[in-house]
Amino acid sequence: METLPQTANSIREVAALAQTSVSTVSRVLNQSGYVKAEVRERIERVIAATGFVPSAVAKGLQRQQSSLVGVVIPRIDSYTISAMVAGISTVLEAAGYSLLLAHTDNQVERELKALQLFKEQRVNGVLLLAAELGEQHRQAFSLLKLPLVVLGQDTYGLGISCVVQDECAAAAALTQALLERGHHRIGFIGVDACDIQVGGERKRGYQTALSAAGISADSTLMTAGGFDFASAALAIDQLMALPQPPTAILAATDRLAIGAISRLAEMGLRVPDDISVAGMGDIDIAAMMQPRLSTVHYDYQASGSRAAQLLLAKLKQETTATSKTLMPFTIKIRDSTRQLAL
């Protein structure tokens, strides 16, 4: 055998020096499966000569027991996402798993790439905090071949367990609260419907409440854009330019509601004296800003914990069933909305 280096840093290097395959080296290291005596001896000589010590992670990867769970997140600077990840971490780390985070910056291509990367790295399972759900995702899910739980989008019909907020019911309940305060022209600041839950279900809840009150949905009162403050400002410009502006505005997210309040202040309008504003999500500053924001409270940390529990049950092979969890919500009426005079 050729003169060997003093160290080897990976199973791949050991396999190359022993002139055999990575899987054969893995069988020797893990004492599993048949290996010819002369090949085993060659591998053991390389290991002894190089002082190679396989890491627990490297051995685990070969056994597909790496104790790693891949978590795909759309944003890293979001209160909502950080709360969900905190819930996920609490459950999985207590069970002996470590998290491997992939940040996608709300880009579908990066999301799909992260799923492929996790498959190649042979993580034990994947939690996807999804902002969108399209045909590309469906194809990627079918190829993943790993335990998967989706948080934020309804994948039950695809045979994939999921945890979702009851978005339609929550938006309907908040719209109803505005109606009960005498508001019958309620503007809606939404996001693109490619986000089925935030963009689609929250708008559907708003329309459902109006219909139940006998009010026809007015398309001029409904806007859609991004999640940023600029989109909120543009929506306010559009709504307040109407011949008959709304008396209240429901924004699909707290961030959009805050952006709307800021733009209204620039226009010289006071909230709630001149117009009421409500959001959805109850982010950390919603109860501390002035005026305090009326909103829907979701327990995002509990949502993350629930998703992790579902994945853990699959990892432990306790269940193969597909489940869908609808998380509860609470309506928080605060200072940004007021009762109209009768």
C-alpha positions as CSV (number, residue, x, y, z in Angstrom):
1,M,0.0,0.0,0.0
2,E,1.2,3.5,-0.8
3,T,2.6,5.7,1.9
4,L,-0.4,7.1,3.8
5,P,-0.9,10.7,5.1
6,Q,-0.9,11.2,8.9
7,T,-4.6,12.2,9.0
8,A,-7.8,11.5,7.2
9,N,-10.7,14.0,7.6
10,S,-13.6,12.1,6.2
11,I,-15.0,8.7,5.4
12,R,-14.6,9.6,1.7
13,E,-10.8,10.1,2.2
14,V,-10.6,6.8,4.0
15,A,-12.4,5.1,1.2
16,A,-10.1,6.6,-1.4
17,L,-7.0,5.5,0.5
18,A,-8.3,2.0,1.0
19,Q,-9.4,1.8,-2.7
20,T,-13.0,0.9,-1.8
21,S,-16.4,2.6,-1.5
22,V,-17.8,5.0,1.1
23,S,-20.6,2.5,1.9
24,T,-18.1,-0.3,2.6
25,V,-16.1,2.0,5.0
26,S,-19.4,2.9,6.6
27,R,-20.2,-0.8,7.2
28,V,-16.9,-1.4,8.8
29,L,-17.2,1.7,11.0
30,N,-20.8,0.8,12.0
31,Q,-20.1,-2.9,12.3
32,S,-23.0,-3.6,10.0
33,G,-23.2,-5.8,6.9
34,Y,-20.8,-8.2,5.2
35,V,-17.3,-6.9,4.1
36,K,-14.6,-9.2,2.7
37,A,-11.9,-10.0,5.2
38,E,-9.1,-8.5,3.0
39,V,-11.1,-5.3,2.4
40,R,-11.9,-4.9,6.0
41,E,-8.2,-5.3,6.9
42,R,-7.2,-2.7,4.3
43,I,-9.8,-0.2,5.7
44,E,-8.7,-0.8,9.3
45,R,-5.0,-0.3,8.3
46,V,-5.9,3.1,6.8
47,I,-7.9,4.1,9.8
48,A,-5.1,3.1,12.2
49,A,-2.4,4.8,10.1
50,T,-4.3,8.0,9.7
51,G,-5.8,8.2,13.1
52,F,-9.2,8.8,11.6
53,V,-12.0,9.1,14.2
54,P,-15.5,9.3,12.7
55,S,-17.7,12.0,14.1
56,A,-21.1,11.1,15.5
57,V,-22.7,13.2,12.8
58,A,-20.7,11.5,10.0
59,K,-21.7,8.0,11.3
60,G,-25.2,9.1,11.8
61,L,-25.5,10.4,8.3
62,Q,-24.6,7.0,7.0
63,R,-27.2,5.4,9.3
64,Q,-29.7,8.2,8.4
65,Q,-29.7,8.9,12.2
66,S,-28.0,12.2,12.2
67,S,-30.2,13.7,15.0
68,L,-30.6,16.7,12.7
69,V,-33.9,18.2,11.6
70,G,-34.0,20.7,8.7
71,V,-36.2,23.8,9.2
72,V,-37.0,26.0,6.2
73,I,-37.9,29.6,7.2
74,P,-39.0,32.3,4.7
75,R,-37.6,35.2,6.7
76,I,-35.1,35.6,9.5
77,D,-36.3,39.1,10.8
78,S,-39.9,38.2,11.6
79,Y,-41.4,38.0,15.1
80,T,-43.8,35.4,13.8
81,I,-41.1,33.1,12.5
82,S,-38.8,33.5,15.5
83,A,-41.7,32.5,17.8
84,M,-42.5,29.5,15.7
85,V,-38.8,28.4,15.7
86,A,-38.6,28.9,19.4
87,G,-41.5,26.4,19.8
88,I,-39.9,24.0,17.4
89,S,-36.6,24.2,19.2
90,T,-38.1,23.6,22.6
91,V,-39.7,20.3,21.5
92,L,-37.0,18.9,19.3
93,E,-34.0,19.8,21.4
94,A,-35.6,18.2,24.4
95,A,-35.9,15.0,22.3
96,G,-32.2,15.1,21.4
97,Y,-32.4,16.7,17.9
98,S,-30.5,19.7,16.6
99,L,-32.0,22.2,14.1
100,L,-30.4,23.0,10.7
101,L,-32.0,26.3,9.5
102,A,-32.3,27.3,5.9
103,H,-33.3,31.0,5.3
104,T,-35.0,31.5,1.9
105,D,-35.9,35.3,1.9
106,N,-39.4,34.4,0.6
107,Q,-37.9,33.1,-2.6
108,V,-39.5,29.9,-3.9
109,E,-36.3,28.8,-5.7
110,R,-34.3,29.0,-2.5
111,E,-37.0,27.1,-0.7
112,L,-36.9,24.3,-3.2
113,K,-33.1,24.3,-3.1
114,A,-33.2,24.0,0.7
115,L,-35.4,20.9,0.5
116,Q,-33.0,19.3,-2.0
117,L,-30.1,20.1,0.2
118,F,-31.7,18.6,3.3
119,K,-32.4,15.5,1.3
120,E,-28.8,15.2,0.2
121,Q,-27.6,15.8,3.8
122,R,-29.9,13.0,5.0
123,V,-31.4,15.0,7.8
124,N,-33.9,13.0,9.8
125,G,-36.9,15.1,8.9
126,V,-38.0,18.5,7.7
127,L,-40.2,21.3,9.0
128,L,-41.2,23.8,6.3
129,L,-42.5,27.2,7.4
130,A,-44.2,27.9,4.1
131,A,-45.3,31.2,2.7
132,E,-46.5,29.8,-0.6
133,L,-47.7,26.5,-2.0
134,G,-47.5,25.8,-5.7
135,E,-47.0,23.0,-8.2
136,Q,-43.2,23.2,-7.7
137,H,-43.7,22.5,-4.0
138,R,-45.9,19.5,-4.7
139,Q,-43.2,18.0,-6.9
140,A,-40.5,18.7,-4.4
141,F,-42.6,17.1,-1.6
142,S,-43.1,13.9,-3.7
143,L,-39.3,13.6,-4.2
144,L,-38.2,14.4,-0.7
145,K,-38.7,10.9,0.8
146,L,-38.3,12.3,4.3
147,P,-40.7,12.8,7.2
148,L,-42.2,16.3,6.6
149,V,-44.5,18.7,8.4
150,V,-45.6,22.0,6.9
151,L,-46.4,25.0,9.1
152,G,-48.4,27.9,7.7
153,Q,-50.0,26.3,4.6
154,D,-52.7,23.6,4.3
155,T,-51.1,20.4,2.8
156,Y,-53.5,17.9,4.2
157,G,-54.9,17.2,0.8
158,L,-51.4,16.3,-0.4
159,G,-51.1,13.7,2.3
160,I,-48.7,15.8,4.4
161,S,-49.3,16.8,8.0
162,C,-49.7,20.5,8.6
163,V,-50.3,23.1,11.3
164,V,-52.2,26.2,10.2
165,Q,-53.9,29.2,11.8
166,D,-57.7,29.4,11.4
167,E,-57.2,32.4,9.1
168,C,-60.6,32.6,7.5
169,A,-62.5,32.4,10.8
170,A,-60.1,34.9,12.5
171,A,-60.5,37.5,9.7
172,A,-64.2,37.0,9.8
173,A,-64.4,37.5,13.5
174,L,-62.3,40.7,13.4
175,T,-64.4,42.1,10.5
176,Q,-67.5,41.3,12.6
177,A,-66.1,43.2,15.5
178,L,-65.6,46.2,13.2
179,L,-69.2,45.8,11.9
180,E,-70.5,45.7,15.5
181,R,-68.8,49.1,16.1
182,G,-70.8,50.6,13.3
183,H,-68.4,50.4,10.4
184,H,-70.0,49.3,7.2
185,R,-67.3,50.6,4.7
186,I,-64.3,48.6,5.7
187,G,-61.2,48.7,3.6
188,F,-59.0,45.7,3.2
189,I,-55.2,45.8,2.7
190,G,-54.2,42.3,1.7
191,V,-51.3,40.5,0.1
192,D,-50.9,38.4,-3.1
193,A,-53.1,35.3,-3.2
194,C,-50.2,33.1,-3.9
195,D,-49.9,33.0,-0.1
196,I,-53.0,30.9,0.2
197,Q,-53.4,31.5,4.0
198,V,-52.5,35.1,4.5
199,G,-53.4,36.3,1.1
200,G,-56.4,34.1,0.3
201,E,-58.0,32.9,3.6
202,R,-57.8,36.2,5.4
203,K,-59.5,38.0,2.5
204,R,-62.1,35.2,2.3
205,G,-62.9,35.7,6.0
206,Y,-63.3,39.5,5.5
207,Q,-65.7,38.9,2.6
208,T,-67.6,36.1,4.5
209,A,-68.3,38.5,7.4
210,L,-69.5,41.2,5.1
211,S,-71.8,38.8,3.3
212,A,-73.2,37.5,6.6
213,A,-74.1,41.2,7.4
214,G,-75.8,41.7,4.1
215,I,-73.1,43.9,2.7
216,S,-71.9,43.4,-0.9
217,A,-68.1,43.2,-1.2
218,D,-66.8,46.4,-2.9
219,S,-63.7,45.6,-5.0
220,T,-62.6,49.3,-4.8
221,L,-62.2,48.8,-1.0
222,M,-59.9,45.8,-1.4
223,T,-56.2,46.1,-2.2
224,A,-53.3,43.6,-2.5
225,G,-49.6,44.0,-2.5
226,G,-46.5,43.0,-0.6
227,F,-45.8,42.6,3.1
228,D,-43.8,45.9,3.4
229,F,-44.6,49.4,4.6
230,A,-44.4,50.7,1.0
231,S,-47.3,48.5,0.0
232,A,-49.3,49.7,3.0
233,A,-48.7,53.3,2.1
234,L,-49.7,52.7,-1.5
235,A,-52.9,51.0,-0.3
236,I,-53.8,53.9,1.9
237,D,-53.3,56.4,-1.0
238,Q,-55.7,54.3,-3.0
239,L,-58.3,53.8,-0.4
240,M,-58.4,57.4,0.9
241,A,-58.7,58.7,-2.7
242,L,-62.1,57.1,-3.1
243,P,-65.1,59.4,-3.3
244,Q,-66.4,57.7,-0.2
245,P,-63.3,56.5,1.8
246,P,-63.7,53.7,4.4
247,T,-64.3,54.4,8.0
248,A,-62.2,51.4,9.1
249,I,-59.4,49.4,7.6
250,L,-58.5,45.8,8.2
251,A,-54.9,44.9,7.2
252,A,-54.0,41.3,6.6
253,T,-50.9,41.7,8.9
254,D,-49.9,43.9,11.8
255,R,-46.9,45.2,9.8
256,L,-49.3,46.4,7.1
257,A,-51.5,47.9,9.7
258,I,-48.6,49.8,11.3
259,G,-47.6,51.0,7.8
260,A,-51.1,52.2,7.2
261,I,-51.3,54.1,10.5
262,S,-47.9,55.8,9.6
263,R,-49.2,56.8,6.2
264,L,-52.5,58.1,7.6
265,A,-50.5,60.3,10.1
266,E,-48.5,61.7,7.2
267,M,-51.9,62.7,5.6
268,G,-53.0,64.4,8.8
269,L,-55.5,61.7,9.8
270,R,-55.8,60.5,13.3
271,V,-56.4,56.8,14.3
272,P,-59.0,56.1,15.6
273,D,-60.6,59.5,15.6
274,D,-60.7,59.9,11.9
275,I,-60.4,56.3,10.8
276,S,-60.1,52.9,12.6
277,V,-57.4,50.4,11.8
278,A,-56.9,46.8,12.7
279,G,-54.3,44.2,11.9
280,M,-53.7,40.5,12.3
281,G,-51.0,38.6,14.1
282,D,-50.5,40.5,17.4
283,I,-46.7,41.0,16.9
284,D,-44.7,42.1,19.9
285,I,-45.1,45.8,19.4
286,A,-48.9,45.7,18.7
287,A,-49.9,46.3,22.3
288,M,-47.1,48.9,23.0
289,M,-47.5,51.3,20.0
290,Q,-49.7,54.3,20.1
291,P,-52.5,53.8,19.5
292,R,-52.4,50.2,20.7
293,L,-53.3,48.0,17.7
294,S,-56.6,46.0,17.5
295,T,-55.6,42.7,16.1
296,V,-56.0,38.9,16.1
297,H,-53.7,37.0,18.5
298,Y,-52.2,33.7,17.4
299,D,-50.0,31.6,19.6
300,Y,-47.1,31.2,17.1
301,Q,-44.8,29.5,19.6
302,A,-47.5,26.9,20.4
303,S,-47.9,26.4,16.6
304,G,-44.2,25.6,16.3
305,S,-44.4,23.2,19.2
306,R,-47.3,21.4,17.7
307,A,-45.6,21.1,14.3
308,A,-42.5,19.7,16.1
309,Q,-44.6,17.2,18.0
310,L,-46.2,15.9,14.8
311,L,-42.7,15.5,13.2
312,L,-41.4,13.8,16.3
313,A,-44.2,11.3,16.2
314,K,-43.2,10.5,12.6
315,L,-39.5,10.3,13.5
316,K,-40.3,7.8,16.3
317,Q,-42.5,5.9,13.9
318,E,-45.4,6.3,16.3
319,T,-47.7,7.2,13.5
320,T,-47.9,7.3,9.7
321,A,-51.3,9.1,9.7
322,T,-51.7,12.6,8.0
323,S,-53.1,15.2,10.3
324,K,-54.2,18.8,10.1
325,T,-54.1,21.1,13.2
326,L,-56.1,24.3,13.2
327,M,-54.8,26.6,15.9
328,P,-57.1,28.8,18.0
329,F,-57.1,32.6,18.0
330,T,-58.2,35.5,20.2
331,I,-59.6,38.8,19.0
332,K,-57.8,41.8,20.7
333,I,-59.7,45.0,20.5
334,R,-57.5,47.9,21.5
335,D,-57.2,51.7,21.0
336,S,-56.8,51.7,17.1
337,T,-60.5,51.0,16.6
338,R,-63.5,52.9,17.9
339,Q,-67.3,52.8,18.1
340,L,-69.0,55.0,15.5
341,A,-71.8,57.3,16.8
342,L,-75.2,55.9,15.9
